[in-house]
């Protein structure tokens, strides 16, 4: 079996395993409202069906799913032709019909956080969490040079023709299986074409309302990256023409929304690409500032420690260090919870937010009170370092 096929099968088995674990947790929660339990089980059943070939998926109804949860997982997981991975013999419930304590360990080993079991997360939220964790699990296994290269590639090549992506990612291509076909994302299609954001290079969303068409980047719309469909007709066989309607709406060219065009999955874009771009912008804004040294993605550390180390050493004054961890979460409340679950660091840490989230800085500061964490935005941090360095370049 080809390596790509093996990876796909392994991914589908893990998806099915995760769905079974989440369903078992819901079944075991006697305090859960029946309507919510039913919705949770339907969500998990849909994931289970998607992990199986269509002919096999058709046999799984809710009754069959709930009964099979009480037995060995082999009946629920897609068949494997590889060496036995041991998952098929596992049971989630014991002989008395109670969920096994080991369910928590099984989930943790497959990147499912405990809070997902306790609060019965929806599958989209769980998948986003899994993708982020899986990304950093892979990054941690790279040597320092490969790690820095991978972080740069997240910003430089997050989407495009598959041939160009393979060439850019080179030896890292087989180690990053986070790319998906743009043809499977109807939300970014405009008459069979898609448009990369001029800032993050990821597909922009197409929004149709009241007879008008808007094309915008979800992350950079606040910075002026949005377009409308032009009235001028494109040449035969060419992509529709877009007219910029924002301050940062630089010209973009449409690309075919085909299986030959790939993009990093949404969770990797949100939690990998966007923070990387923020880190690069911070580096570029500090470029040439006297007495300031910027180290990107220190490879000797765990990748989730911090992303940028800034050393400020003005003559005659004590050297200062700024350890920066860039974040681009949509929910600062969710970010606060994630940061509070971390082990406290033995050094001060700066959480860097995009400038458009400036109004949420105080909220995050209050939530993180008592931690050695400073919350700021790109503009504020650059101004602070420039002032401390004397502003000379």
N, C-alpha and C positions, 0 to 999 in steps of 0.2 A: 504494500500500500504506500502511496506517495506521502511525503512528509506533510504536505498541506492537507491531505485527506485525513491523516492521523490527528493533526491538530484540530481540524474541524470536528471530528468525532469526539475527541476528548472534551472540546468546548461544549458540545451538545450534551454529553453525559454529565458534565458539571452543572449545566443549566437545569437538567432534569433533577439531579441530586438536590440542588438548591431549592427548586420548587417543592420537592417532597419534604424537605426539612421545614420550610416555611409553612406548608400545609399541616404537618404534624404538630408544629407549635400552636397553630390556630385551633386544631382539633383538641389539644390538651388544655386550652384555656377555658375553664368552665365559666369565667366571669364575662367572656366576650358576648356581645349581643348577637343573637342568631343571624340577623341580617348582615352584620359585618363579617361574621364567620363565613357565611355563604359567599359573600363577595370576594373574600380572601381566597377561598377554595377555588372559585371560578378563575380567579387571576392565576393561581398556581397551575390549575388544570390546563389553561391556555398555553402557559410556558411549557408544560410537559408535552402537550401535543405538538408544539412547534419544534421540539427537540427530536421528534420521531419522523420517519418517512410518512408521507401522506396516507398511504394504505394502512399503516400501523396505527396512526393517530386516530383514525376514524373509530377504532374499537373502544377508545377510552371515553366513557361517560362518567358522570359524577359518582354514581354508585360503584362502578368498577374501580375508580380512583381511590375512593375512601376505603374500600375493602383491601385493595392491594397495599395500601399504606401500612397495614398491620402485619405484612409478611416481609420476606427478604426483598431487597430493592431490585434484584435482577429482573423482576417482572415489570418494573417501571422505567428502568434505564434503557437507552438505546443499546443494542447489542454491540459488542466490541470484537474485533478480530485480532486485537493486539494481545499481548500477554495479560493475564488476569490482573486487574488493578485492585481487586479485593472489595470493590464497592457493592457488587451484586449480592454478596452474602450478608451485608449489614442489615440490621433490623432497627427501626426507629422506635418501636414499642416493645415492651417486655412481655413475658408470658401472661401477666395480669392485665394487659391492655393499657399500661401506663407508659407515657413517653420516657425514654431512657435519658438519664442525665448526660450520657455521652453525646446527645444531640448537639449540645452547646459546643463541645470540642470539635465535632465533625464540621459544624458550620464555621467555626473560627479557622479551621484548617483550610477551608475553601472560601476564605475572604468574606464571610458573612459576619458582621459585627453583632455583638450580643444585643444591642439596642434594637436591632431589626427584629429579633425574636420577641423581645419584651413588648415592643410597641406595634408589632405586626405591620411593618413597612409594606408599601405597595411595591410591585415588581419593578416599575421604572425607577423608583428611588433606590431600591436595592441594587439594581444593575449599575446605576451611576456610581454608587459607592464601590461596587466590586471592580468596575473598570478603572477607577482612580487608584485603588489599592493594587490592582494587577499591574498597572503601568509602573508604579513605584517599586513593586517587587522585581520587575524586569530591570528597571534602571539600577537597582541596588546590586545586581549581579554583574554589571559592566565594570570594566577597569576605568580609572579616571579619564583616560583619553576618550574611550568610547562613550562614557557618560556625558562628557561635555559635547561631544559630537552629536549625540542623540538629542540633547536639549536644544542645540542650535537647529537641528533638523525639524523639530516640532514647530519652530517659528518659520523656517525657510520653506519647508515642503510638506504642509499638512493636507494638500489636495492637489489633484491634477491628473494628467494622463498616466496610466500605469507604467508605461515605459520610462517616462521621465522620473517618476517616483522611485522605481527600481534602481535607476542609475544614480539618483541622488543619495538614497539610503544605502546603496551598495551592500557591504557585508552585514549591515544591521537589518536588512530587509526581512530576512527569515526569522529574526528574533522579535519583530514587532508585528503582531497579527491584529492590529487595531483598525485596519483600513476596511471600509465598506464601499460598495458600489453606489455612486451618486444616482444611478437609475432607480434605486430602491427608495429614494427620498423625494416623493412627489412635492413636498413643501417648497423645494428650491427650483422646481421646473417652470420654465416659461417657454411654451411652444417647443419643447424638446431641448432646451438649452439651460445651462446654469451659469451663474456669475460669481467669480471669487471676489471676496472683500479686498479692497486695495490695501487694507492694513493687516488683516490676519490671514488672507488668502484662502479662507474657508468659505463654503457656499453660503450665499446670502439668501434670505427668505423672500419668497414672492407672496405678496398680500394683495388680494383682489377685493375691492369693495366699492359699491356705488358706481360701477362702470369704470373705475380707475384701477391701475396696477402700480403698486409700489414695490420696489426691490430694495431691501435694507439688510444691514448686518445687525444681528440681534445684540451683539456686544458693543459695537461701535456706532450705533445709531445716535447715541447721546453726543458723540463727537462729530456728527455731521456726515455720516456715511449712509446716505439714502438717495434713491433714484426714482424716477417715474418713467413709464414707457413713452418713448418718443413718438411724435406724430409722423415723422419721416419713415417711410418704409425701407427696410433693409434690402440689400441685393438678394436675388434669388438664392436660396440655400444657405444664407447667412443668418446669424443670430439677430433677434430684434434689437434695435438700438435703444440705449438707455440715456436719459438726460439727468445729470446730477442736480439734486435739489438741496444739497447740504454743503457746508464749508469744506469738508474733507472728501467730497464725492468726486474723486479723480476718475478719469476715463477707465472703463473696464470693458473687456471683450468677453462675449459669451462663449462657452465651451459646450460640446455635445453632452447631454445627460445620458450617457451610455454606460454599459458595463465596463468599458475600457477607461473610464474616469473614476477614480477612487478618492475618498476623503477619510480622514481620521474620524473615529466615532465621536459622537457628541460629548460624552463624558471626558474623553481625552482632550478634545478641543477646549472644553470649559476649564478643566483642572490641570491641563498640561500646556496647551498652546498659549492660552491667554496670560497665565502668570509668566511664562517665558518671555512673551512680548513685553510685558511690564518691566521685567528685569533688564531686558536689552535696552529699553527706552531709558531706564534709570542710568545704566552705564553710559549711554550716549550723551545724556545731558550733563554728566559729570566729566566727560572727556576733556582732557587738557587743563583741568582745574589743578593749580599748583598745590603740592603737599597732600594730594589725594590719590590713593591707589585703590582700584576696584578689582576684586577677584571674583570671577563668575563661577558659580557651581563648584565649590571646593570639593574635589573628587575624593579626598581622604575621609570625608564625613559621610554619614548616612544621608541620602538625598532628601529626606524629609526633615532634616535638622534646620537648615536655612539655605538660601540660594545665592545670596550675594554677601561678600565680606568687604566692607569699605574701611580702609585704614587712613586716618587723618593724623598727619604728623607735622604740624606747623613748627617752624624753628623756635626754640626756646620754650615750647609748651609741651605738656604731656600728650603722648600719643593716645588717640581715641579709636575705638573700634565700633563699627555699626554692623550688626548681623541682621540681615534683611530676609524675610520670608514673604514673597509676593503671593497675594491671593486675589482671585477673581470670581468669588462665589456670588451667585444671584441673591442668596439669602444670608444676611449678616447674622441673623439669629442662628441659622444652621452652622455658620462658621464659628460662632461663639461656642456652641456646644461641642464642635469638633476640637477646638483648641483647648477647652477645659478638660477633655478626655485625655489629652496628652500628658505625659510625665513632664513636670516642670523642668526647665533647662537650668544649668548652673551658670548661665550668662544672660544678660539682658537681650531681648529679642524684639525686633521691629517688624510688625505686620504691616505690609504695604498694600494699600487699596488703590484702585483706579480713581482718578480725580472726580469722576461723576458720582462716586459714592461718598463724597466729602460730608454730606449731611448725615451720614450714618456712623461717622467716626466716634462721636460722643456716646452713642448707644453701645458700640462695641467696647469702648473704654470702661463703661460702667459694668458690663457683663464680665470683663476680665480683671476687675479690681482685685488687688492682692497678688496678682501674677507679675513677674518681671517682664511685662510686655508693654510696648509702646505701639499705639495704633496711629497711623498717619496715611497721607496720600502722596502720590508721586510728586506733585507740585510742592507740597509742604516739606518733604524730606530734602528735595534738591535745594530749596531756599535755605533750609537749616544748615546743610553742609557747606553751601556757598558762603554763608555768613561766617561759619566757624573757620573756614579756610581763608578768609579775607577776600574772596571773590576774584583773585588774580588767576589768569589763564596764560 
